[in-house]
Amino acid sequence: MAIAAMIYDFDRTLSPKDMQEYSFIPHIGMDAPAFWAECQAFAKQHKADRILAYMYKMLEKTPLTRNTLMELGREIEYFPGVTDWFQRINAFGKSLGIEVEHYIISSGLREIIEGTSIAHEFKEIFAAFFVYDEQGRAVWPAAAVNYTSKTQFLFRINKGILDVTEDQALNEYTPDERRRIPFSHMIYIGDGLTDVPCMKLVKRSGGISIGVYQESAAIVDDMLFNGRVDFVLSADYRSGSPLEQTVRAALMGIAAQSRLNDKHIAHLDQARRRAQRL
């Protein structure tokens, strides 16, 4: 059975706000603009990566454990239709002979996402996360995922190498037709400029990139005009929405392409056998 990968950013793609804004920032007695401004000032002062800057500030503001971070995930809200989106898309894919896998590539925190009610829907969650000491307290960033490093995870999905500590196999040569999920079988959904490298890579490699918006489509419209996305749609995941209709059409295209790819691989194998007999 062919495999299609649905790949999502998280903040402002599946959820209307940055994940820290639901309970972490109110818990430390700040409002969201003030917290993010402090993170930005810290990053500028120290010429630090912006993701590492917000992780540092979170640790500075209050003690964190894996459990407390996962608890924050329980407060996350979603765009309309998200909670039953995965079941509907999986069922439609199955009707086409496609297994749909869902992935997150986010600059947010993996621990918070793992605490959400939809975490079980994802085959893998690629996001920033912490190192913990013997008492379970977060002490250091284990990984930070920024807008450029996001693209490496597309190659991990492409080759089926999901262990982030495995680099050798990731960089070994694999013929395109032998990769687990071709880029042409990927659908990437994101909301803003931090998604641009992934969107461009997927789009230029034959996949589909979708920019979603809440109220104003200005940012994603610019990405459409500049050839960075294929479609611009409201972040409405409900049954029958334009977003669902577009994803269904993309999956139908993947199903047709998969049948052609199977024929192509069969012809390659036949040609190799003939060459060996010469």
Residue pairs with C-beta under 8 A, 6 or more apart in sequence:
1 97
1 98
1 99
2 97
2 98
2 99
2 185
2 254
2 255
2 258
2 261
3 98
3 99
3 100
3 101
3 180
3 181
3 185
4 93
4 98
4 99
4 100
4 101
4 181
4 185
4 186
4 187
4 251
4 254
5 100
5 101
5 102
5 103
5 157
5 181
5 185
5 186
5 187
6 89
6 100
6 101
6 102
6 103
6 187
6 189
6 247
7 102
7 103
7 104
7 105
7 154
7 157
7 186
7 187
7 188
7 189
7 198
7 202
8 14
8 102
8 103
8 104
8 105
8 106
8 188
8 189
8 190
9 104
9 105
9 106
9 189
9 190
9 191
9 192
9 194
9 195
10 19
10 104
10 106
10 108
10 113
10 127
11 17
11 18
11 19
11 106
11 107
11 108
11 191
12 18
12 191
12 192
12 214
12 235
13 189
13 190
13 191
13 195
13 212
13 235
14 78
14 79
14 82
14 118
14 235
14 237
15 76
15 77
15 78
15 79
15 82
16 77
16 78
16 79
16 214
16 235
17 32
17 77
18 32
18 36
18 108
19 72
19 73
19 76
19 108
19 109
19 112
19 113
20 32
20 35
20 54
20 58
20 72
20 108
20 109
20 112
21 32
22 72
22 75
22 76
22 77
23 72
23 75
24 58
24 72
25 31
25 32
25 35
27 62
28 35
28 61
28 62
30 38
30 61
35 57
36 54
38 57
39 50
39 53
39 54
39 57
40 50
40 53
42 48
42 53
42 56
42 57
43 49
43 50
43 52
43 53
46 53
48 56
49 144
49 146
50 146
51 107
51 128
51 144
51 145
51 146
52 141
52 144
55 109
55 128
55 130
55 141
55 144
56 141
58 64
59 130
59 138
59 139
63 137
63 138
64 130
64 137
64 138
65 132
65 136
65 137
65 138
66 111
66 130
66 132
66 136
66 138
67 136
69 109
69 111
69 112
69 115
69 130
69 138
70 111
70 112
70 114
70 115
71 115
72 112
72 115
73 111
73 112
73 113
73 114
73 115
73 116
73 119
74 115
74 116
74 117
76 112
76 115
76 116
76 117
78 118
78 237
79 214
79 235
79 236
79 237
80 236
80 237
80 238
81 236
81 237
81 238
81 239
81 241
81 244
82 118
82 237
83 117
83 118
84 239
85 237
85 244
86 102
86 118
86 121
88 239
88 244
89 100
89 102
89 244
89 247
89 251
90 100
92 248
92 251
93 99
93 100
93 251
94 100
96 251
96 252
96 254
96 255
97 255
97 258
98 251
98 254
98 255
98 258
100 251
101 123
101 181
102 121
102 122
102 123
103 122
103 123
103 124
103 125
103 126
103 153
103 157
104 113
104 122
104 124
104 125
104 126
104 127
105 126
105 127
105 145
105 150
105 153
105 154
105 198
106 113
106 125
106 126
106 127
106 128
106 145
107 127
107 128
107 144
107 145
107 146
107 147
107 150
107 194
108 127
108 128
109 127
109 128
109 129
109 130
110 125
110 126
110 127
110 128
110 129
111 129
111 130
113 119
113 125
113 127
114 125
119 125
123 162
124 157
124 162
126 145
126 150
126 153
126 156
126 164
127 145
128 141
128 143
128 144
128 145
129 141
129 142
129 143
130 138
130 139
130 140
130 141
130 142
131 138
131 139
131 140
131 141
131 142
132 138
132 139
133 139
143 164
145 153
146 194
147 193
147 194
147 195
147 196
147 197
148 197
150 194
150 195
150 197
150 198
151 197
151 198
151 201
152 170
154 183
154 186
154 188
154 198
154 201
154 202
155 170
156 162
156 164
156 170
157 180
157 181
157 186
158 179
158 180
158 181
158 182
158 183
158 186
159 169
159 170
159 174
159 179
159 180
160 179
160 180
160 181
161 169
161 170
176 182
177 261
177 264
177 265
177 268
182 206
182 261
183 201
183 202
183 205
183 206
183 207
184 205
184 206
184 207
184 254
184 257
185 207
185 254
185 257
185 258
186 202
186 205
186 207
186 208
187 202
187 207
187 208
187 209
187 210
187 247
187 250
187 251
188 195
188 198
188 199
188 202
188 207
188 208
188 209
188 210
189 210
189 212
190 198
190 199
190 209
190 210
190 211
190 212
191 211
191 212
191 213
191 219
191 220
191 235
192 219
192 220
193 219
193 223
195 211
196 223
196 228
198 209
199 209
199 211
199 223
199 228
199 229
200 209
200 228
202 208
202 209
203 209
203 227
203 228
203 229
203 230
208 230
208 231
208 250
209 228
209 229
209 230
209 231
210 229
210 230
210 231
210 232
210 233
210 243
210 246
210 247
211 219
211 220
211 223
211 224
211 228
211 229
211 231
211 232
211 233
212 220
212 232
212 233
212 234
212 235
212 243
213 219
213 220
213 232
213 233
213 234
213 235
214 234
214 235
217 232
217 234
220 229
220 232
221 232
223 229
223 232
224 230
224 231
224 232
231 246
233 242
233 243
233 246
234 241
234 242
234 243
235 243
236 242
236 243
237 243
237 244
238 244
